[in-house]
């Protein structure tokens, strides 16, 4: 490549780097050929095009909806930043005739036509220039004011000079001599000026991408470079386009997009680094060798050591497997900066690719588009040369259950064969469990390693299958020295002023507070005002900053005032300026409520949530809601760019633009400093709900989720750290909860007006009602006897009844909506999850309703008619369906066990009913005990285990064995109950005795050793004894047609035959005799047939149906019949992820049966194989799925038409799957 071309490529890289992450406005003058204009339009993804030309060649925008703007009044951000159209603005149409209205205007004003055109052009240009801020930039090409035919210089220059607030985000490209008017304007304003031709620069980049230096045949693509195993990998940028809103891969182009050189540039970018919100994503220039702006924290050493160990395939500190790493700490404790520093360091070592997810709203739920997209992106990286683990960083600090989300994402990717290390961030550390938590200290004595420690405050610990590393806002002395060194090196602050600030902060070790003060010191003079709206906002900003930073001594001035004095102003001069500003600002502020505007954003911002533009503006100027922005352009520009703590950008889902606080801690500070108490917060929330109720159709759909999250985090089960027990805002949260009745009533109104398709608001209504009128009432009013009057009980009972009645109607509405969605659509699963969540909340609400009623009856000796609420049997059926659908959801189990314990201990049941309910629940509890349950309880409290122990305790009240029954030596009270139930053919009598027998042997119950799959000889004998007992008369007649009894029999027969517990472990190789398979087939068919007629949901547990399919295959060799049974399971209703779940490998008595076959089709990492077999079904048109697990580590990955030998056949919920023996073991 020629030297000149290299220079062009460098300029192009700088150009693209400066515009990355910004909306780019292209202004095209008349001094450019049409073919050059066409090329520039097509070479970059411009957001807006403005021009002084009469026409533009827009062929490159074919297929895009173009909107033409030529009227000054239409040039508003509301119009130009729409996502559904591409704006083209004609600023100067010299040769176009004026319309009738414009001619009339000239007659009135007395202007000449030329003067009118210049004024109009200047007005349009002014509006465009006011849009240039931290997020928007402008590139000017082809404008030559010296020529007669282009837009007049005075119109262009006046707008650029007076109305462009951030000159760094403007570029002039002109091939004319540097001694031009444009160059003088650039020098005066500090605008970047280039004498090269922009089209030549971009063309050089384009041609380089097509050259032999880029190993690809994709001649139209741009390319990016990342590294694997020390080698550069080139990939087309187009490969990353589908994932740009989800995640990004660290590449040379992204990391080195900005390289600050020289003191001036470093000072500018250092300030930019400090003021950026974590929502903007990592600022990579702040970690480069020549501009390392970040303060390295001690915990980063621990983090990097743990990550590098896992990247090498080693478990951390003696853990039995690699696990997600979660960086925990309060807002402002350097988590986002530490994750970016980690990403940059791993990237710089060139061994492991790095993927960065900077969206904290994602949940990667089962079968979600995000989960599939991330999997596909990782597959693209894996498919490139070399085999290396991917470092996956997810900066997901939010008030959600990060541990659960991290575990779920990790398991989902492992199930798909991905090799990676996952690092996440969280706002809080799990509640301490010293019995399970393993703490470690980091030691560096020649080699870096971890040593187990008894100190529970250690920086790193393992728990819940995750590695947690704690962060802290408090700096140590070394970190504080590093902080001041960074400020001295990069800030550009004069030494005298720096020393004064250093003295002021000598006792301050909080890194957030220290940086906050420096940001304030670096901010441009806030009192410089260009208009009344800007003056009003700037005045408000000054007051807020001085309120935040003023000393306790009221005689001292705030930091802004101090800055004025240091600039040479006397106190008298400064006071005069303030009085003048206050007078002007008050004239503007009377029609606007900036306090409420900021409070609304802060209310959401403390929980790291966004506020759509329309909602915030409603608070600014009440009763002025319009879909288009109801405020003038000047005020819009000031609100979106000049309030330092507020971040304005596109919403994370791209649906609209929104405000958010730069940092959750700043939002908390704002609420506190401005005295916005609990009552005011609740009033503001209710007002927002009313605005939503009136205007929900015009608001982005994502706002409903943000609003629901806000209500949830302000509510009784808040995940917000400061609201937790012993949290610093605990009292404030209690005050909020005392206002719950207002929220309940407002929510009820919203639910009755707004279509609540996913029952999100209805679920919150039930939660608030249940907690306020139930559990929280006891906590909030325990010292107030007057709140426990007869009337208060009646009110609480009435409110809970109304809530349950409403929620049941909403449940029916939700079920109809689910039925309308076709099977297999992701929305069906989402709505089904919402339905199950609502059922859980209704159950808990019903429990409190009956508790309140029972206490009312006992305390006052009165009744209110029949026992209010829902019947236990109805609740049981709904929850059992939910368990079948979601067998690992701990919320559902806990709700069912709570309801059972309430009715078992306090319900009006006879002994037969109690035993029946106990036996059924015990069967569910035994299943639960062997599953990997998610969400086992609130605040990491293992409620599941407590319920299992309590159910076991209930069961031990009836001591009985099979021998007692057969010898008639049962205790008299149980003997009478047993014989009564046998005489009436109630299967519970039989199943309960068998459960007791299995518990005693340690096959089930509290004596069972967790994790043991294989049974002892004695345990197998117990299973045989249970199976024989159940099949002897009169027991056989009793259990006939009873699904629960037959499912217990199937377990016993299976465990006796195989010697293993019945668990959904992948790839089990079951080798049995034909007689054993025949018995399993007979009982599994009886069990599944019984499920069709007398069980909730009319179907058996999926594993029972799969056993039936396997047994049919073993007995008949009928592959078609086997797959028909599998297809009838309804896999879309219960599989919790789109992975291939393959519990069994097809075997004969000697082991797996092997096949040969040819690959007929490849789809990503899945192949379809035609097997060679005598079976007409498998050898006919039917193809078997072949999953290429670990294919990236193979030297020769499979290809179409390749012949494979030694395949084994898996039987799972997606049908048949082929593996190689070693592939199945890797799986």
Beta strands, then each sheet from edge to edge (+ up, - down):
strand 1: 23-28
strand 2: 48-51
strand 3: 66-69
strand 4: 86-90
strand 5: 136-141
strand 6: 170-173
strand 7: 192-194
strand 8: 223-228
strand 9: 231-236
strand 10: 248-249
strand 11: 287-288
strand 12: 291-292
strand 13: 324-328
strand 14: 354-357
strand 15: 390-394
strand 16: 420-426
strand 17: 438-444
strand 18: 448-453
strand 19: 460-463
strand 20: 466-470
strand 21: 611-612
strand 22: 646-650
strand 23: 657-661
strand 24: 1068-1069
strand 25: 1144-1145
strand 26: 1147-1148
strand 27: 1151-1152
strand 28: 1154-1163
strand 29: 1166-1172
strand 30: 1184-1187
strand 31: 1203-1212
strand 32: 1215-1220
sheet 1: 3+ 4+ 2+ 1+ 5+ 6+ 7+
sheet 2: 8+ 9-
sheet 3: 10+ 14- 15- 16- 13- 20- 19+ 17- 18+
sheet 4: 11+ 12-
sheet 5: 21+ 23- 22+
sheet 6: 24+ 25+ 31- 28+ 29- 30+ 32+
sheet 7: 26+ 27-
end
